[in-house]
C-alpha cells in the first residue's frame, strides 16, 4: 500500500470547511515560506489542540516527510514524533503509530538519504525513538548513520522493559555511551512497580533529549512559525521522578560536571552550541558579585565548581559552601580544601540575619524545592547592599521547546522560571534586580538587597 492510500484515512474526522484532503499537504510543501508556515501552524493546532476538531491527512504527512527536500519535512517529522510522545490528541497517537510502522522502510530510507539535512535526521531519530516494537528494523539503519552517543540513546529508547539488556537503567541519561560501563546505582529497586516507573521516567528523559535537540536544529536550520495559539497539553508526569536516584548516587556526583550538567544546560537552557560556557559563568560571577562585609555563601554548591571561583576571587577563608548531598560535599572539600563546607538545607540557612556579605547560587536554583522559601532565607541572611548572583534557566518561549523542557523538569524534579515571576519573588523579599541577561533560555541574574528605609 503506497503512502497516501493508507486505510487509516477512513478513520479521520469528517472534513470541515470544504478544505480538500490533499490541500494541507500541498500548502505544507509550497515554495512560498509564508504559505507553508501558515499551513504548519494550522497542522500543529490540528494535531495538538483538543479544542480543534479538524481533519488530519496523516498519510499525506508521511509522504511529505519521505518526499523531495523541503523545509517542512523536518517540522512535520518532529510533530509526528511529538504526537507519539504523548503530546498530541489522544485518538491520533494510535493512528500515527500504525502509519509510521506501515511506512517504516520509507522513513528509514529518508533517514539514510544523502538529501536528508541534519534537522530532518534529528527529527526522524526522535520519531523512531517512540517505536520500541520496531527495534529490529530501526537499529541497523541507526547504526549506519548515527554517532556513538545517539546510537546508544536509540538503543536505550527502544528497549522494551527494565530487564532488557539494552536498558542501562540508571546509566541511560543523557546517553549510555557517556557512562563508560559504570555499574548501575547501588540503590536501584530490585523489581516491581517502582523499578518499572524509574525505567519509564529515564526513557522519557532520553527521548526528550532527542526531541529537544531536534527542535533546536529545526529552529536553527529551518525556523519555526509563530505559534501563539498553540497550547500543548501538559506531559503526563512520571510515577517516580528519576532525579532523586541520581542525587543519591556517588558515581553520578563524580560525573555531574562533565556529563550530566552539560546535558541539562542543553535541554533546559538550549545551550547546544555552548553560547554560554562555564567560563562565561565564571566571568559573570566575578564581575557581578559585590560582597558586603561578612562571609560569602555558595548556595547548593555541589562539587565546588563555583566555590573555587569565589575562593580565588575573595580568598578561601571567607567562603562557605552549603549543600544537602554528602557525596557532592565530599568532592567539594577536595576541590577547595581551605573553604568551609556545611551540609544543610537551603530552605533553613544556619546563619543569623544580615550575616552574609553575598550569596551565589550557580546552576542550582531550578533544582531546589520550595524556591520561594529559599529566596526568603537568602534575603534574611544577606547583609544590606550584599548581592545575590544566580545562573539558572528561563521558561522556553517556543511551544515545542517548552514541551521538551517541561518533560525534563518532571523527570528530574526541576523547574524553569518566567523572568517576571522570578523578579516579583525577589522584589517581594527586598532584593532588587540589577542585571538579568543571557541568551535563549539561559538566565544570568544579579540582585542586591535593599537597604533599610
C-alpha positions as MATLAB code, in Angstrom:
seq = 'XXXXXXXXXXXXXXXXXXXXXXXXXXXXXXXXXXXXXXXXXXXXXXXXXXXXXXXXXXXXXXXXXXXXXXXXXXXXXXXXXXXXXXXXXXXXXXXXXXXXXXXXXXXXXXXXXXXXXXXXXXXXXXXXXXXXXXXXXXXXXXXXXXXXXXXXXXXXXXXXXXXXXXXXXXXXXXXXXXXXXXXXXXXXXXXXXXXXXXXXXXXXXXXXXXXXXXXXXXXXXXXXXXXXXXXXXXXXXXXXXXXXXXXXXXXXXXXXXXXXXXXXXXXXXXXXXXXXXXXXXXXXXXXXXXXXXXXXXXXXXXXXXXXXXXXXXXXXXXXXXXXXXXXXXXXXXXXXXXXXXXXXXXXXXXXXXXXXXXXXXXXXXXXXXXXXXXXXXXXXXXXXXXXXXXXXXXXXXXXXXXXXXXXXXXXXXXXXXXXXXXXXXXXXXXXXXXXXXXXXXXXXXXXXXXXXX';
ca = [
       0.000    0.000    0.000;
       1.527    3.315   -1.010;
       1.795    6.342    1.252;
      -1.320    8.429    0.720;
      -3.566    5.360    0.302;
      -3.435    4.106    3.897;
      -6.589    2.600    5.377;
      -6.344    4.856    8.454;
      -7.521    7.707    6.229;
     -11.077    6.428    6.697;
     -10.806    6.826   10.486;
     -10.006   10.523   10.368;
     -12.572   13.142   11.425;
     -15.124   14.463    8.995;
     -13.769   17.172    6.688;
     -14.814   20.651    7.737;
     -14.747   23.961    5.923;
     -14.520   22.458    2.456;
     -10.725   22.002    2.525;
      -9.655   19.188    0.207;
      -7.791   16.302    1.910;
      -4.659   16.987   -0.105;
      -4.805   20.737    0.430;
      -2.876   20.782    3.687;
      -0.060   18.668    2.230;
       0.169   20.926   -0.828;
       0.324   24.019    1.386;
       2.981   22.446    3.649;
       5.116   21.700    0.577;
       4.558   25.106   -1.029;
       7.653   27.026   -2.141;
       6.289   30.214   -0.571;
       7.559   30.376    3.017;
       4.542   32.269    4.342;
       2.194   29.667    2.891;
       3.977   26.651    4.364;
       4.434   28.443    7.732;
       0.699   29.115    7.908;
      -0.026   25.507    6.916;
       2.271   24.148    9.627;
       0.709   26.428   12.251;
      -2.701   25.066   11.270;
      -1.386   21.490   11.333;
       0.071   21.992   14.812;
      -3.297   23.064   16.158;
      -4.990   20.090   14.466;
      -2.501   17.642   15.969;
      -2.141   19.032   19.482;
      -5.063   21.242   20.449;
      -8.008   19.216   21.838;
     -10.326   22.142   21.076;
      -9.664   21.822   17.336;
     -11.722   19.051   15.745;
     -10.404   19.380   12.230;
      -9.167   16.664    9.829;
      -5.572   15.481    9.624;
      -4.219   13.912    6.449;
      -1.761   11.596    8.210;
      -0.715    9.588    5.119;
      -0.045   12.855    3.315;
       2.220   13.973    6.169;
       4.358   10.828    5.960;
       4.503   11.210    2.169;
       5.769   14.762    2.664;
       8.488   13.627    5.094;
       9.665   10.956    2.632;
       9.307   13.195   -0.402;
      11.573   15.723   -2.138;
      13.696   18.074    0.008;
      11.623   20.783    1.648;
      11.983   22.684    4.954;
       8.692   21.344    6.299;
       9.895   17.737    6.143;
      11.771   18.198    9.417;
       8.957   20.119   11.107;
       6.343   17.529   10.160;
       8.556   14.589   11.222;
       9.104   16.310   14.559;
       5.371   16.900   15.012;
       4.598   13.229   14.348;
       7.204   12.233   16.946;
       5.661   14.632   19.464;
       2.243   13.024   18.899;
       3.735    9.616   19.736;
       5.447   11.109   22.802;
       2.007   11.768   24.343;
       1.825   15.351   23.185;
      -0.971   15.038   20.626;
      -4.708   14.497   20.643;
      -5.288   11.049   22.204;
      -7.040    9.291   19.331;
      -4.337   10.318   16.839;
      -1.479    8.512   18.572;
      -2.595    5.013   17.598;
      -3.226    6.106   14.004;
       0.197    7.773   13.716;
       1.898    4.710   15.209;
       0.183    2.344   12.768;
       1.006    4.553    9.804;
       4.647    5.075   10.757;
       5.101    1.339   11.207;
       3.487    0.685    7.809;
       5.782    3.218    6.116;
       8.869    2.453    8.204;
      11.033    1.338    5.288;
      10.426    4.641    3.505;
      11.204    6.619    6.666;
      14.419    4.667    7.268;
      15.404    5.276    3.657;
      14.884    9.000    4.216;
      16.997    8.861    7.390;
      19.905    7.392    5.423;
      19.424    9.560    2.347;
      22.181   11.954    1.423;
      19.470   14.555    0.831;
      18.320   14.483    4.479;
      19.556   17.589    6.247;
      20.699   17.399    9.866;
      17.437   18.814   11.238;
      15.419   16.130    9.418;
      17.682   13.329   10.627;
      17.321   14.589   14.209;
      13.549   14.802   13.856;
      13.413   11.266   12.449;
      15.502    9.899   15.336;
      13.052   11.454   17.780;
      10.118    9.960   15.845;
      11.662    6.483   15.591;
      12.655    6.504   19.279;
       8.957    6.143   20.115;
       8.704    2.701   18.449;
      10.352    0.025   20.626;
       8.256   -2.644   18.899;
      10.271   -1.969   15.704;
      13.749   -2.067   17.233;
      14.940   -4.901   14.986;
      14.165   -2.843   11.881;
      15.252    0.554   13.198;
      18.617   -0.104   14.840;
      20.528   -1.333   11.740;
      19.703    1.944    9.977;
      20.564    3.997   13.070;
      23.960    2.290   13.380;
      24.723    3.202    9.769;
      24.002    6.900   10.231;
      24.262    7.989   13.872;
      27.223    8.745   16.108;
      28.009    6.585   19.149;
      26.094    8.748   21.631;
      22.921    8.896   19.528;
      23.105    5.194   18.685;
      23.301    4.413   22.406;
      20.357    6.738   23.085;
      18.305    4.969   20.446;
      19.141    1.524   21.865;
      18.015    2.793   25.262;
      14.779    4.306   23.933;
      13.942    1.151   22.006;
      14.486   -1.180   24.964;
      11.168   -2.740   25.891;
      11.496   -3.228   29.663;
      13.895   -2.707   32.607;
      15.032   -6.317   32.112;
      16.131   -5.643   28.537;
      19.956   -5.913   28.221;
      19.917   -2.516   26.471;
      18.040   -0.870   29.334;
      21.108    0.546   31.170;
      18.768    1.719   33.930;
      20.373    4.486   35.937;
      23.027    4.952   33.252;
      20.867    5.910   30.266;
      20.657    9.670   30.716;
      21.874   11.580   28.755;
      23.364    8.650   26.796;
      24.585    5.222   27.906;
      27.706    5.893   25.844;
      28.815    8.543   28.351;
      28.944    6.292   31.403;
      31.869    4.105   30.297;
      30.471    0.823   31.655;
      29.834    2.237   35.142;
      27.940   -0.075   37.478;
      24.252    0.759   37.986;
      23.249    2.809   41.046;
      23.549    0.757   44.202;
      20.056    1.531   45.477;
      18.063    0.602   42.384;
      14.883   -1.253   43.339;
      15.201   -4.967   42.695;
      11.982   -5.098   40.703;
       8.303   -4.365   40.744;
       6.345   -1.214   40.042;
       8.971    1.228   41.370;
      11.688   -0.163   39.104;
       9.354   -0.030   36.095;
       8.382    3.574   36.935;
      12.028    4.675   37.167;
      12.774    2.973   33.850;
       9.860    4.770   32.171;
      10.976    8.110   33.634;
      14.551    7.730   32.403;
      13.297    6.624   28.981;
      11.130    9.747   28.800;
      14.152   11.894   29.661;
      16.327   10.356   26.925;
      13.539   10.769   24.373;
      13.078   14.379   25.485;
      16.808   14.951   24.937;
      16.472   13.687   21.366;
      13.376   15.843   20.909;
      14.973   18.967   22.356;
      17.993   18.549   20.095;
      15.753   18.116   17.045;
      13.613   21.114   17.995;
      16.729   23.268   18.309;
      18.207   22.190   14.986;
      14.900   22.890   13.255;
      14.884   26.322   14.902;
      18.431   26.978   13.651;
      18.183   25.496   10.144;
      14.528   25.882    9.174;
      12.819   28.107   11.716;
       9.502   27.700   13.472;
       6.488   29.789   12.543;
       4.867   31.858   15.261;
       2.502   29.584   17.164;
       0.780   31.946   19.608;
      -2.466   29.978   19.691;
      -0.853   26.578   20.223;
      -1.448   25.198   23.711;
       0.359   21.881   24.035;
      -1.043   19.578   26.715;
       0.960   19.076   29.894;
       3.142   15.949   29.597;
       1.973   13.131   31.829;
       4.175   13.246   34.958;
       6.221   10.137   35.757;
       5.022    7.902   38.582;
       8.527    8.032   40.089;
      10.846   11.026   39.382;
      14.295    9.931   38.288;
      16.319   12.837   39.734;
      16.447   11.617   43.357;
      18.075    8.366   42.236;
      20.990   10.309   40.731;
      21.158   12.624   43.757;
      21.940    9.617   45.964;
      24.481    8.123   43.545;
      28.195    8.821   44.160;
      29.063    7.815   40.591;
      26.611   10.425   39.275;
      28.106   13.018   41.626;
      31.519   12.315   40.100;
      30.142   12.704   36.566;
      27.962   15.763   37.162;
      30.323   18.396   35.745;
      31.450   16.580   32.611;
      28.329   14.564   31.700;
      25.104   15.469   33.487;
      25.397   19.222   33.767;
      26.222   19.876   30.076;
      23.151   17.855   29.033;
      20.947   19.763   31.472;
      22.225   23.060   30.068;
      21.322   21.840   26.580;
      17.772   20.734   27.357;
      16.792   23.442   29.845;
      18.948   26.271   28.516;
      19.008   25.495   24.796;
      22.798   25.717   25.106;
      23.552   23.307   22.263;
      26.259   25.488   20.706;
      27.845   26.355   24.063;
      26.858   30.005   23.732;
      27.265   30.179   27.496;
      30.352   28.317   28.662;
      31.264   27.630   32.270;
      33.953   30.260   31.865;
      31.322   32.798   30.792;
      29.515   31.990   34.021;
      32.786   32.392   35.946;
      33.331   35.814   34.375;
      29.759   36.873   35.130;
      30.122   35.804   38.754;
      33.412   37.634   39.209;
      32.025   40.734   37.506;
      28.684   40.831   39.284;
      29.214   39.627   42.830;
      29.832   42.572   45.143;
      30.390   41.371   48.675;
      29.322   43.479   51.642;
      31.008   42.711   54.989;
      30.662   39.093   56.049;
      31.201   35.574   54.694;
      30.189   34.685   51.140;
      27.920   31.681   50.657;
      27.949   29.367   47.652;
      24.407   28.012   47.978;
      23.781   24.462   46.718;
      27.493   24.326   45.940;
      27.533   20.767   44.584;
      31.062   19.588   43.890;
      32.508   23.066   44.458;
      32.825   24.302   40.871;
      31.882   27.896   41.764;
      33.108   27.694   45.354;
      36.568   27.501   43.824;
      35.921   30.608   41.720;
      34.742   32.517   44.793;
      37.759   31.316   46.789;
      40.118   32.506   44.070;
      38.439   35.904   43.964;
      37.850   36.544   47.672;
      40.131   34.113   49.484;
      39.056   30.659   50.707;
      38.798   31.685   54.368;
      35.853   33.935   53.528;
      33.877   31.376   51.507;
      31.278   28.882   52.737;
      29.771   26.134   50.588;
      26.413   24.613   51.555;
      24.726   21.582   50.008;
      22.299   18.864   51.063;
      24.160   15.995   49.341;
      27.069   14.411   51.251;
      28.725   12.894   48.175;
      28.823   16.268   46.435;
      30.234   17.939   49.556;
      32.993   15.336   49.788;
      34.099   16.259   46.289;
      33.812   19.982   47.075;
      36.087   19.622   50.099;
      38.690   18.006   47.882;
      38.353   20.775   45.291;
      38.610   23.689   47.745;
      40.203   22.296   50.906;
      40.565   25.632   52.749;
      36.953   26.706   52.316;
      34.294   25.856   54.903;
      31.592   23.402   53.851;
      28.284   22.707   55.579;
      25.681   20.045   54.948;
      22.383   21.867   55.156;
      19.005   22.812   53.738;
      18.699   25.888   51.512;
      15.228   26.445   52.973;
      16.616   26.825   56.505;
      20.017   28.505   56.366;
      22.113   28.178   59.552;
      23.121   31.857   59.690;
      21.942   34.909   61.648;
      20.061   37.763   59.986;
      22.192   40.025   57.739;
      25.258   37.803   58.320;
      26.324   37.041   54.736;
      28.175   39.518   52.549;
      26.976   37.847   49.338;
      25.220   34.687   48.176;
      25.813   32.840   44.923;
      23.603   30.076   43.510;
      25.038   28.858   40.215;
      23.177   26.216   38.236;
      21.082   25.105   41.189;
      18.074   27.348   41.922;
      15.948   25.399   39.424;
      16.696   22.173   41.322;
      15.836   23.378   44.821;
      12.458   22.574   46.366;
      10.324   25.497   47.591;
      12.200   28.282   45.784;
      10.020   30.915   47.466;
      11.296   29.844   50.875;
      14.889   29.640   49.613;
      14.738   33.239   48.365;
      13.226   34.374   51.679;
      16.123   32.729   53.535;
      18.713   34.313   51.234;
      17.160   37.726   51.802;
      17.061   37.210   55.572;
      20.721   36.232   55.811;
      22.085   38.753   53.302;
      23.765   41.924   54.528;
      22.194   45.184   53.261;
      23.767   46.028   49.875;
      25.032   42.445   49.529;
      24.434   40.734   46.183;
      22.665   37.532   45.202;
      24.020   36.080   41.943;
      22.203   33.317   40.089;
      22.626   31.251   36.950;
      19.535   29.256   36.027;
      17.045   28.826   33.166;
      14.135   30.746   31.701;
      10.932   29.080   30.643;
      11.262   28.497   26.885;
       9.150   30.677   24.610;
       8.804   28.258   21.673;
       5.963   25.772   22.364;
       7.772   22.582   21.346;
      10.968   23.615   23.135;
       8.889   24.305   26.234;
       7.225   20.871   25.993;
      10.591   19.091   25.962;
      11.854   21.354   28.736;
       8.767   20.523   30.799;
       9.279   16.789   30.318;
      12.823   17.173   31.690;
      11.540   19.191   34.637;
       9.071   16.452   35.547;
      11.596   13.637   35.360;
      14.295   15.420   37.370;
      12.181   17.477   39.753;
      13.456   20.717   38.238;
      11.750   23.959   37.222;
      12.400   26.899   34.942;
      11.394   30.481   35.601;
       9.327   33.116   33.898;
      11.506   36.241   34.359;
       8.553   38.282   35.626;
       7.715   35.575   38.162;
      11.272   35.491   39.494;
      11.523   39.301   39.545;
       8.331   39.570   41.589;
       9.572   36.940   44.034;
      12.900   38.684   44.570;
      11.342   42.133   44.883;
       8.816   40.877   47.424;
      11.725   39.854   49.672;
      13.648   43.110   49.357;
      16.027   42.029   46.571;
      16.257   44.485   43.673;
      17.383   43.106   40.304;
      20.357   44.995   38.894;
      21.006   42.678   35.934;
      19.081   39.985   34.061;
      20.720   38.624   30.916;
      21.728   35.515   28.995;
      20.889   34.110   25.543;
      17.885   31.929   24.804;
      16.622   30.130   27.893;
      19.817   30.717   29.853;
      19.332   33.210   32.698;
      22.116   35.101   34.478;
      20.803   37.335   37.234;
      22.118   39.660   39.931;
      20.040   41.171   42.727;
      21.054   43.470   45.561;
      19.478   43.556   48.980;
      17.586   46.758   49.609;
      18.937   48.821   52.483;
      16.809   49.943   55.434;
      14.440   52.830   54.717;
];
